[in-house]
Amino acid sequence: MANAQLGKKERIKRALARQPVDRPPISFWAHNFARENSVEDLADETLKQFRRYDWDFIKIQSRASCFAEGWGNRYTPSTERAVQPKLMEWPIHTVSDLKKIRPLDPEAGALGQQLAVLRAIRKEVGPEVPLLLTIFAPSMVLSYLLGESASRMLELIRSHPDEAEAALGVIRDTYADYARACRRHGADGIFLGIKGCSPEQMTREEYARFGLPYDRPILEAAKQGWLNMLHLCGPHLYFEIVADLPSPLLSYGLDPGNPSLSQARDKANRAVIGGVSAKPKIRTMTPEQVAAEVEEAIQDTDGNGMMIGPGCSISPDTPEANLRAAREAVEKRRK
């Protein structure tokens, strides 16, 4: 079925509904560590990348540290695009420090800055460009508060589960409030990133106790968003958890042990986004290799109920030619 050229919002809504589209929607996202420390710089960098490649939606790439700064993490900002900020202080060193984790105002401090970026970008692009704002799962945030250490987080939940659950509950409630604020300030949805659903992070039983009860309420708080994206990170995902994490769009990497895009789409009964290698691989690929991954993803899904994107964020210094190759590959699929 031939389609007239669709607008970005209509193209994505049709993809979510598994209806015919003129071409698969596409978007990529990456940090620029030197330009994520102020509202003006992050908004400007985000808009520059959006306009350069004409993506179908914008995932605002909030600085990762913003999710922990309100509780005491301190960083030396980076001045280079591909060099991460340096962690200087973190608040949790002993179990008793967990008492420092109190509810945050989602519209103040570092989180309030991200909402200001959202408002600035919405003002520039208008209502027809879909916007997503990032949120990290509470267990990921807890690992940041332990010195950006997943191993310390696991040690804590295993040795002091009740105290860990109390802290996770505060983090959950803060980010559920933040999810609602994202909607109020103009987001079409949230991007919820989850690492705990892979054996590299937690056992199935641990995710059932320390992950799911804290992740699901954030998605539920954002349920009025029509473009909420659930992102699962890692190989050998506990894919069955998707049934308990409601979202119209599913993002993950084609890592070992994970389903194909078409398998995930059909098992989850929702649209999927991915197909292209994420950091660090994408920065060393050729444009032809990137285009081949795009084509393989489209062939696998028949271009139905899918979008092209990276399996996770891409390297900040990914060659422009690689991103243009991905964009051109979907354009060649225009009907």
Protein Blocks (a to p, Z undefined) as FASTA:
>chain_A
ZZddddfklmmmmmmnopacfbdcdddddddfklmmbfklmmmmmmmmmmmnopabdcdd
ddfklmmmmnopacdddfbfklccddfbdfblbfklmmmpccddfkgcjllmmmmmmmmm
mmmnommlccddddddfklmmmmmnopaaklmmmmmmmmmmlmmmmmmmmmmmmmmmmmm
mmmnopabdcdddfklcfklmcfklmmmmmmmmmmmmmmmmmmpckbccddedehiafkl
mmmmgcfbdcddddehiacfklmmmmnopaceehiacdfklmmpcfklmmmmmmmmmmmn
nopaiacddfbdcdfklcfklmmmmmmmmmmmpZZ
